[in-house]
Each structure stands twice: as C-alpha cells, then as structure tokens.
Amino acid sequence: MDVGANDVLSVAAKTDDNLHRPVPLKIAEEGGAYRLYAGKRWVSIKVQ
C-alpha cells in the first residue's frame, strides 16, 4: 500500500506446510530464485 492506503501490488501466495517453525519474515534461496516467507505463506522472487 502507498501512503494514501491504495493497493500498489498484489500477488497470490502459496502455503508451505512442510515448514516446521514459521517466522514472521524470512528470505530463502531456491534454485536461482528467492522465496519471501511471511509465516507459512510465500511468494517467489526472481531476478531477471
């Protein structure tokens, strides 16, 4: 959200049920891409 409370970006998140101890915020590398975790939910980030 921006300062005026407008949505700037929206993406679908996936859930990682194999994650034993979810943390508030975590970035993990996976095969040239990165996963941004928020609890057990994550989105993939890839540099182009």
GIRA-V659137 format. One record per backbone hydrogen bond with DSSP energy under -1.0 kcal/mol. CO is the residue of the C=O (numbers start at 0). NH is the residue of the N-H. E is the energy in kcal/mol with one decimal. If there is no record, write none. Layout:
co:CO nh:NH e:E
co:CO nh:NH e:E
This chain:
co:1 nh:4 e:-1.8
co:5 nh:1 e:-2.0
co:13 nh:41 e:-2.6
co:15 nh:18 e:-1.0
co:22 nh:38 e:-2.1
co:25 nh:36 e:-3.5
co:27 nh:34 e:-3.1
co:29 nh:32 e:-1.2
co:32 nh:29 e:-3.0
co:33 nh:44 e:-3.4
co:34 nh:27 e:-2.2
co:35 nh:42 e:-1.5
co:36 nh:25 e:-1.7
co:37 nh:40 e:-1.4
co:39 nh:15 e:-2.9
co:40 nh:37 e:-3.0
co:41 nh:13 e:-2.7
co:42 nh:35 e:-2.7
co:44 nh:33 e:-3.1
